[in-house]
């Protein structure tokens, strides 16, 4: 399981190039984020909200691990 905190920090600081999506195993959308600047910034904002509200899943459909 991937860390929620790590995914959130990667999304905040490197979200425009899709690093958080590569981290959780979503390679296809990671490439899309890389080529479009995080879907022109809108996708990054949506991902930050999804990760923060525990609605973001990894590449296998599992929720991210909550950090203590």
N, C-alpha and C positions, 0 to 999 in steps of 0.2 A: 504494500500500500504506500502511496505517495503522501508526503506531508502537506497539509493544508497551508501552513505558514510559509513553507518554501515556495509553493505554487503562487501564493498571494504576492510574496515579495518579488518573485521573478516576473509576474504579470505587471506589477506596478513599475518596476525599473526597466524591464526588457520586453514588455508586452508587445510593443510595436513590431518586434522582429520574431514574435511567436515562441520565445524560449520556454515559457510556461507550458505551452501545448506540447512541445517536444518532450519536456520533463515528465508529463503525465502519460505519454505514449500516443498522443493524437498527432501522428506524423503528417497526415494529409492536410489537416487544417493548420498545422504548424507551418507548412510550406505556404499555404494560402496567406496566413498572417505575415509571413516573411516578405512575400511578394507585393502585398497591398498595404503594408504599414499598419498591420492590425485592423484590417478592413477599414482603413482610413480613420482609425482612432475609435470608432464606434464599437467595434468588436472588443477592444481592450477594456473599455468602460463596462460593457456587458459582462465580460469575464470577471472583472474585479468584483462586481456585484454578485455574480453567481458563486464565486469562490467564498466570498465573505458570508454569504447566507447558506452555505453548505449545500448548494444545488449543483455543483460542478462535479462531474464524474471523470474518472481516468479512462484510458483507452480501452479497458476491459469492462467498463460500465460499473466499476466499484466507486463508492464515495471516497473522498480524500480522508486521510487519517487526521483526526483532530489532535492538535498539539496540547500538551498539558501546560 
